[in-house]
């Protein structure tokens, strides 16, 4: 073999080796990226399961079998029991985790709705013309102002919310929760284009820390994160900030009780004096377990 041919052969071999090496680098880099995504996905999944497990335990331990309901909050309102939204969402949250308690709460809600002649859905459950959108009911749009009714007050207090005020909220689209109730309602009616428009308006209120709507002043409402996540999953719309949202929910979980803290500051820390409550904890379970 001549010198020129030898040089050509060696050069060809070197080119092949270089090409193989480059392919190897690309493959390895791809595997690293995929591995990181897998790790992030797995971590988020683990965090979600942890939140749900602790949240379910909180609701189970907070259930008062004598009254048949769960109180609003263990520290700031241990003797106040809300039919809607607290226990309407709690019964739904516990359906697959504590069916006996869930069924007991549902039965009590139906009983109390009948006793106090409250507006009801097709199952006989009390409604607020807002919150029942989470359990698959439709709600009227536009929204009337909400009135809080005290149904009973003695050794404990029984209350419920009903959006049956005489004034219509002309600025309802400035509130993320109302947008999301409306989006869910439109979805249940099969009007998915309208549902997506309303959902997008609410999603755009995410400012990188929380939901900044007309109600947000100095603190973010934690339940709106869970409501946004739930609606996104019902509509099949993945949030590009879902990991951050779930991480925030995890940070808001009280390590002692397992309940979810209701409010937090723009720096991401729980608001001073904020308690965990049934409403926020229940919607968090509903959101994280939808479709699972």
JOHU-V785258 format. One record per residue. N is the residue number from 1. RES is the residue in one small letter. PHI is phi in whole degrees, -180 to 180 (* if undefined). NEAR is the number of other C-alpha atoms within 12 Angstrom. Layout:
n=(N,N)
res=(RES,RES)
phi=(PHI,PHI)
near=(NEAR,NEAR)
This chain:
n=(1,2,3,4,5,6,7,8,9,10,11,12,13,14,15,16,17,18,19,20,21,22,23,24,25,26,27,28,29,30,31,32,33,34,35,36,37,38,39,40,41,42,43,44,45,46,47,48,49,50,51,52,53,54,55,56,57,58,59,60,61,62,63,64,65,66,67,68,69,70,71,72,73,74,75,76,77,78,79,80,81,82,83,84,85,86,87,88,89,90,91,92,93,94,95,96,97,98,99,100,101,102,103,104,105,106,107,108,109,110,111,112,113,114,115,116,117,118,119,120,121,122,123,124,125,126,127,128,129,130,131,132,133,134,135,136,137,138,139,140,141,142,143,144,145,146,147,148,149,150,151,152,153,154,155,156,157,158,159,160,161,162,163,164,165,166,167,168,169,170,171,172,173,174,175,176,177,178,179,180,181,182,183,184,185,186,187,188,189,190,191,192,193,194,195,196,197,198,199,200,201,202,203,204,205,206,207,208,209,210,211,212,213,214,215,216,217,218,219,220,221,222,223,224,225,226,227,228,229,230,231,232,233,234,235,236,237,238,239,240,241,242,243,244,245,246,247,248,249,250,251,252,253,254,255,256,257,258,259,260,261,262,263,264,265,266,267,268,269,270,271,272,273,274,275,276,277,278,279,280,281,282,283,284,285,286,287,288,289,290,291,292)
res=(x,x,x,x,x,x,x,x,x,x,x,x,x,x,x,x,x,x,x,x,x,x,x,x,x,x,x,x,x,x,x,x,x,x,x,x,x,x,x,x,x,x,x,x,x,x,x,x,x,x,x,x,x,x,x,x,x,x,x,x,x,x,x,x,x,x,x,x,x,x,x,x,x,x,x,x,x,x,x,x,x,x,x,x,x,x,x,x,x,x,x,x,x,x,x,x,x,x,x,x,x,x,x,x,x,x,x,x,x,x,x,x,x,x,x,x,x,x,x,x,x,x,x,x,x,x,x,x,x,x,x,x,x,x,x,x,x,x,x,x,x,x,x,x,x,x,x,x,x,x,x,x,x,x,x,x,x,x,x,x,x,x,x,x,x,x,x,x,x,x,x,x,x,x,x,x,x,x,x,x,x,x,x,x,x,x,x,x,x,x,x,x,x,x,x,x,x,x,x,x,x,x,x,x,x,x,x,x,x,x,x,x,x,x,x,x,x,x,x,x,x,x,x,x,x,x,x,x,x,x,x,x,x,x,x,x,x,x,x,x,x,x,x,x,x,x,x,x,x,x,x,x,x,x,x,x,x,x,x,x,x,x,x,x,x,x,x,x,x,x,x,x,x,x,x,x,x,x,x,x,x,x,x,x,x,x,x,x,x,x,x,x)
phi=(*,-72,-61,-62,-66,-60,-61,-64,-64,-60,-62,-65,-63,-61,-64,-64,-62,-62,-63,-62,-62,-64,-60,-61,-63,-62,-62,-63,-64,-62,-63,-63,-61,-61,-63,-63,-62,-64,-65,-63,-62,-66,-65,-62,-64,-65,-61,-60,-64,-64,-59,-63,-57,-70,-67,-62,-62,-61,-64,-63,-73,-85,-65,-102,-68,-70,-85,87,-142,-112,-68,-60,-156,-68,-106,-87,-151,-74,-118,-110,-120,-97,-70,-124,-98,-50,-81,-63,-77,-65,-60,-68,-64,-94,-50,-98,-117,-148,-58,-65,-67,-57,-65,-66,-64,-60,-62,-67,-62,-64,-62,-70,-62,-73,-61,-101,54,-88,-62,-132,-95,-65,-87,89,-80,-68,-129,-118,69,-145,-66,-68,-60,-68,-97,104,-89,-92,-129,-73,-130,-82,-104,-87,-64,-89,-116,-93,-106,-95,-91,-156,-150,-153,-76,-149,-118,-114,-135,-155,-102,-138,-86,-125,-66,-74,-88,-89,-79,-69,-104,-61,-74,-88,-116,-61,-63,-68,-60,-75,-61,-65,-63,-62,-61,-61,-63,-62,-85,84,-100,-73,-65,-67,-61,-66,-62,-66,-61,-63,-61,-70,-59,-70,-84,-68,-111,99,-124,-167,-92,-104,-116,-65,-84,-79,-111,-113,-136,-91,-89,-66,-63,-70,-63,-66,-65,-65,-62,-60,-63,-61,-75,-62,-84,71,-114,-74,-83,-73,-115,-60,-61,-65,-63,-66,-62,-65,-59,-65,-65,-86,-82,-69,-71,-85,-97,89,-76,-100,-69,-75,-141,-148,-83,-59,-82,88,-92,-56,-67,-61,84,-71,-102,-79,-149,-68,-59,-65,-66,-67,-67,-66,-61,-58,-66,-74,-106,-63,79,-92)
near=(8,8,9,10,11,12,13,14,15,14,14,14,14,14,14,14,14,14,14,14,14,14,14,14,14,14,15,14,14,15,15,14,14,15,16,14,15,15,15,19,17,16,20,25,22,19,25,34,23,27,38,36,32,29,44,40,29,38,46,35,21,34,33,24,18,14,27,30,44,47,39,39,31,29,19,17,21,24,25,31,42,43,49,49,43,41,53,50,45,51,45,43,42,37,27,21,26,24,19,19,33,31,25,29,41,33,26,30,43,31,23,33,29,19,17,21,16,29,28,28,25,14,20,23,37,41,42,40,37,40,42,42,38,47,39,28,30,30,34,25,26,22,30,24,23,25,18,19,23,21,22,19,13,10,11,22,23,33,33,36,32,30,31,25,17,12,15,16,19,14,18,28,27,24,31,39,41,42,40,48,43,44,44,45,36,31,31,25,19,16,18,23,17,22,30,30,24,35,41,27,27,38,39,24,29,29,18,21,27,41,39,29,29,21,20,24,15,19,28,36,42,48,42,41,50,44,46,49,45,40,47,34,27,34,31,19,21,20,24,15,24,31,27,26,37,40,28,40,49,39,29,40,40,27,19,16,28,35,44,45,44,39,36,34,27,22,16,26,25,27,22,15,15,28,32,42,44,51,43,40,53,52,48,52,48,40,37,41,30,27,14,15)
